[in-house]
Amino acid sequence: MTFSPLFHAGAGPLESRLWSALAEINDPEMPVNLVDLGLIYGLTVDQGRVCVSLTFTAMGCPASDMIMGDIRERLLAEPGIEDVRLDVVWDPPWTSARLSDDGREALRAWGLSV
């Protein structure tokens, strides 16, 4: 699995662990995790509270509630994390340029042209 350095450059041990936790969550509609899909724009941690900035591939994404629930559940399972705040952002919009190399390869293997 490869992460774009743009999204987690300079992350400390806790932040790196949280990025890895997010990479365990697959998009329910595609065989790619949220990080490799480029849906996670960033995260911050302060005194047990995680704030995740994320987007979706489309504004009407039918899986958005499921994805946000999966993120909350997974991050709250991490030691020391007591609260998870999710900020959905639409600017900049998601494009296939946000895919990691692994994400792009997985989608191509699934038959999608990216």
C-alpha positions as CSV (number, residue, x, y, z in Angstrom):
1,M,0.0,0.0,0.0
2,T,1.4,3.4,-0.9
3,F,0.2,6.7,0.6
4,S,0.7,9.9,-1.2
5,P,3.2,12.0,0.8
6,L,1.0,15.0,0.2
7,F,-1.6,13.7,2.6
8,H,0.4,12.6,5.6
9,A,3.8,14.2,5.3
10,G,5.3,14.9,8.7
11,A,2.8,12.8,10.5
12,G,3.8,11.7,14.0
13,P,3.4,8.2,15.4
14,L,-0.2,8.6,16.4
15,E,-1.2,10.3,13.1
16,S,0.6,7.6,11.1
17,R,-1.3,4.9,13.1
18,L,-4.6,6.7,12.3
19,W,-3.7,6.9,8.6
20,S,-3.0,3.2,8.6
21,A,-6.4,2.6,10.4
22,L,-8.2,4.6,7.7
23,A,-6.4,2.5,5.0
24,E,-8.1,-0.6,6.5
25,I,-11.5,0.8,5.5
26,N,-12.6,-0.1,1.9
27,D,-15.0,1.9,-0.1
28,P,-18.2,-0.3,-0.1
29,E,-18.6,0.2,-3.8
30,M,-15.0,-0.4,-5.0
31,P,-12.2,-2.7,-4.0
32,V,-10.0,0.2,-2.8
33,N,-9.4,1.6,0.7
34,L,-10.4,5.2,1.4
35,V,-6.8,6.5,1.6
36,D,-5.7,4.9,-1.7
37,L,-8.9,6.2,-3.3
38,G,-7.9,9.7,-2.3
39,L,-11.1,10.4,-0.2
40,I,-9.1,11.4,2.9
41,Y,-7.8,14.9,2.6
42,G,-6.2,15.1,6.0
43,L,-6.5,14.5,9.7
44,T,-5.5,16.3,12.9
45,V,-5.4,15.0,16.5
46,D,-5.7,17.1,19.6
47,Q,-6.2,15.6,23.1
48,G,-7.9,12.5,22.0
49,R,-10.1,14.1,19.3
50,V,-9.5,13.3,15.7
51,C,-10.8,15.6,12.9
52,V,-10.8,14.0,9.5
53,S,-11.3,16.0,6.3
54,L,-12.7,13.9,3.6
55,T,-14.7,13.9,0.4
56,F,-16.6,11.5,-1.8
57,T,-16.4,10.7,-5.5
58,A,-19.7,12.3,-6.0
59,M,-22.0,14.7,-4.0
60,G,-24.9,12.1,-4.1
61,C,-22.7,9.2,-3.0
62,P,-25.2,6.6,-1.7
63,A,-22.5,5.1,0.6
64,S,-21.5,8.3,2.4
65,D,-23.3,7.6,5.7
66,M,-21.8,4.0,5.7
67,I,-18.3,5.3,5.0
68,M,-18.6,8.0,7.8
69,G,-19.9,5.4,10.2
70,D,-17.0,3.0,9.3
71,I,-14.5,5.8,9.9
72,R,-15.9,6.7,13.3
73,E,-16.1,3.1,14.4
74,R,-12.5,2.3,13.3
75,L,-10.9,5.4,14.7
76,L,-12.7,5.2,18.0
77,A,-11.2,1.7,18.4
78,E,-7.7,3.2,18.5
79,P,-6.2,3.7,22.0
80,G,-6.5,7.3,23.2
81,I,-9.1,8.4,20.7
82,E,-12.3,9.6,22.4
83,D,-14.0,11.6,19.7
84,V,-14.1,11.7,15.9
85,R,-15.2,14.7,13.9
86,L,-15.7,14.4,10.2
87,D,-15.6,17.4,7.9
88,V,-16.9,16.7,4.4
89,V,-15.3,19.0,1.9
90,W,-16.1,19.5,-1.7
91,D,-13.4,22.0,-2.7
92,P,-11.2,20.8,-4.2
93,P,-13.4,18.2,-5.7
94,W,-12.3,14.6,-6.0
95,T,-10.8,13.5,-9.3
96,S,-9.0,10.4,-10.3
97,A,-5.7,12.3,-9.9
98,R,-6.1,11.8,-6.1
99,L,-5.8,8.0,-6.5
100,S,-2.6,6.5,-5.2
101,D,-0.6,4.1,-7.5
102,D,-2.1,1.1,-5.6
103,G,-5.6,2.6,-5.9
104,R,-5.2,3.1,-9.6
105,E,-3.9,-0.4,-10.1
106,A,-6.7,-1.9,-8.1
107,L,-9.4,-0.1,-10.1
108,R,-7.7,-1.1,-13.4
109,A,-7.7,-4.7,-12.2
110,W,-11.4,-4.3,-11.5
111,G,-11.9,-3.3,-15.1
112,L,-12.1,0.5,-14.7
113,S,-10.2,2.9,-16.9
114,V,-8.4,5.4,-14.7
